[in-house]
Amino acid sequence: MSRFCGRRTKKKIGTVIAAIGLGIVLAMVIPFWGWIMAMGGVIIVVGWKIMEGN
């Protein structure tokens, strides 16, 4: 492979692979944290409503 690909081409391929990997990781992590924040907001609102009722 080194005969056909120069150093610059290998660097570009590495950058592309890293970007794809980062995109996959972010696609899994961001929805996870989004659900955690949404549930935290729900817990706060429910607690607020309970305190208002008493």
C-alpha positions as CSV (number, residue, x, y, z in Angstrom):
1,M,0.0,0.0,0.0
2,S,2.9,2.4,0.7
3,R,3.9,2.1,-3.0
4,F,0.5,3.5,-4.1
5,C,-0.3,5.9,-1.3
6,G,1.9,8.8,-0.2
7,R,2.2,10.2,3.3
8,R,-0.4,12.9,2.5
9,T,-3.0,10.4,1.3
10,K,-2.6,8.2,4.4
11,K,-3.0,11.3,6.6
12,K,-6.3,12.2,4.7
13,I,-7.6,8.6,5.1
14,G,-6.8,8.7,8.8
15,T,-8.6,12.0,9.2
16,V,-11.7,10.7,7.3
17,I,-11.7,7.5,9.5
18,A,-11.4,9.6,12.7
19,A,-14.2,11.9,11.6
20,I,-16.5,9.0,10.8
21,G,-15.7,7.4,14.2
22,L,-16.3,10.6,16.0
23,G,-19.6,11.0,14.2
24,I,-20.8,7.5,15.2
25,V,-19.8,8.1,18.8
26,L,-21.6,11.5,19.0
27,A,-24.7,10.0,17.3
28,M,-24.9,7.5,20.3
29,V,-23.8,9.8,23.1
30,I,-25.8,13.0,22.4
31,P,-29.3,11.3,22.3
32,F,-28.3,9.4,25.6
33,W,-27.5,12.7,27.4
34,G,-30.5,14.4,25.9
35,W,-32.8,11.8,27.4
36,I,-31.1,12.2,30.8
37,M,-31.6,15.9,30.7
38,A,-35.2,15.6,29.6
39,M,-35.9,13.2,32.5
40,G,-34.2,15.5,34.9
41,G,-36.4,18.4,33.8
42,V,-39.5,16.2,34.2
43,I,-38.4,15.3,37.8
44,I,-37.9,19.0,38.6
45,V,-41.3,20.0,37.2
46,V,-43.1,17.2,39.0
47,G,-41.4,18.1,42.3
48,W,-42.3,21.8,41.7
49,K,-46.0,20.8,41.2
50,I,-46.0,18.6,44.3
51,M,-44.6,21.5,46.4
52,E,-47.2,23.9,45.0
53,G,-50.0,21.6,46.0
54,N,-49.0,21.3,49.6
